[in-house]
Amino acid sequence: SAEVFGKYHIKEAFKAKVIPKGEDVKKRIEERLRQAFMFMSLDETDLKVVIDAMDEKKAQQMNSHLEGEAGEVLYIVESGELSCTKVIDGKETFLKKYNSGDVFGELALLYNAPRAATIKSESESQLWVLDRNTFNGIVKEASQKKRQKYENFL
C-alpha cells in the first residue's frame, strides 16, 4: 500500500525542478540510477528529469538519516561508506553497509512512513538526493503507467 490521493489529500501538479550540473556529473548520476532497480523502468525523458532534480549532499561521519524521522528524500550513494542500524528489542542492531550505487530512503517515500532505520556515514561520503515531489511525480507515476499498460494489454 502506498500514499493515497483523494478528496482530502489532493495530488499537486508536478513541476520538475532543475539543479544545474555539468555533463560529467549527470553521467555519474545516470550510472548510479541505472544500478538501482527502482529507476530501471524509466524512459530517457523521465530519467533526465530525475537527474536534473538530484542534488548533492556530503556527509562526514555524522547521522544523516534517523530512525523514526519523517522521510522527505531518497539517497543514492556516490562514494563513501555508510552503516545501517535499527533498534530491535531495545538494542541497536547493525543491518548492512551502504556503498557506491546503493539506494536508501525509498520506503519512507513509497509509503509516506517514518524512517525505518538509522544511517550513519563511516567516512566522508557523497550522496545524491531526490526529493519526494520528483519521486512521486516521475518514478511512482512511471511505474503506475507501465503497470496500467500491461493490465490493458492483458
N, C-alpha and C positions, 0 to 999 in steps of 0.2 A: 504494500500500500504506500502510495506517495502523497505528496501535498495535493489537496483537493481545492479546486477553484469553483466558486458558485456565487449565489446571491450575496452572501456575507463576506466572501473572500474573492474579490474580483481580480482577475489576472490583468496586469498592466500591459499596455502596448510596449513591445520590446524595442528599445533604441540601443543599437550597438555602440559601445564606447571604443575609442581608438587611443591607445597609448603608443606614441611614436617610438620606433626602434629600428635599428639597421637591419639590412638583409641577412647578415651573418647571424644575428640574434634570432631573427624569425626562423631561419633554417634550424638552429639548435632547438628552438621550442617545438617546431614541427617534428623533429626526430623524437623528442620526448613524448609528444602527443601520440605519435604512431606506435609507441611502445605500450601505451595504456589502453586496455580493452574498451573502455567506455567511449573512446574517441575514434575507434577504428571504423565505425559506420558513417562517419561524417563525410559528406562530399567535399570537394575542393573549396567551394564557396563558403560553406559553414566552417570548415577548418580555418580559412583565412580570417573569418570574423572572430573565432576563438583566439587565434594567435594575436590578432590586433588588440584584443581586450586583456590579454595577460599582462600582469605587472610583475616586476622583480622585487623579491624580498631577500634580504640577507639576514641570517641568524647566526649568532656566535655564542655557543654554549649557554643557551637560555631556553626557557619554556616558550614554545611558540604555538602551542595547541593544547588546551587544558580540558581534561575530562569534565563533563557537566556544563561547560560554557556553550552559548549559542554558536552554531556553525554558520558563518556567512560566506566562507570562501573554501575553495578546494586548492590543494597544493600539489605541485609536481616538482620532484627533487631534480635539480640540475647537477649539483655537486654537493659533496659533504656526506656526513653520516648522521642519522637521527635514530633515536631509540623510542620504541612504543611500549608504554606500560599501562596497566589498568589495575584498579583496586578490586581485588577479588577476595571475598571473605575477610575484609578489613586489612588486607596485606597488599602492598604494591607488587604487582607481578609483571615481569618482563614478557612481552609478546613477540616482538620482532624488531629487526633493524631495517631502516629505510635507506636506500642508496640511490644513486643516479638512475632516473627513469621511473622510480616508484611514485605512486599517487596516494594521497591520504586526504581525508576530509569530505569525501564524496557522500558518505552515508548521511551526514548532517544536512547536506544539500538535497539529496534524493528524498529524504523522509521528513525534512524540516524538524529534526530532532536535535537534542543536545549532543555535544561531542561524546563519543563512546570511550575514548582513551586519551591519554596524555602523550604528547610527542615532545621530546627534548633533543636539541641539537647537541651532538657529541663533539663536533668540530665546527669550524666556520663552514656554513652551508649557504648555497644559493638555491632559492626556490622560485618557481613561477606560480603566481596566484591568479585564480579565476574566480570572479565574483558570482554570487547567487543569481543575479539577474541574467547575466550572459549564459550561465549554465542552464537555467530554466528555459531561456529563450532560444537557445541553439541546441545544446546536447540533448535535453529531455524531449524537445519538440522533434528533433531528427529521429530519435528512437521511436517516438509515437507514430510519426508519419510512416516510417519503414514498417512497423508492425501493422498499421492500417492497410498499407499497400499489400502485404502478404495476406491479410484477412480478406481483403476484397478479391484477390486472386483466387483464394481457396473457395 
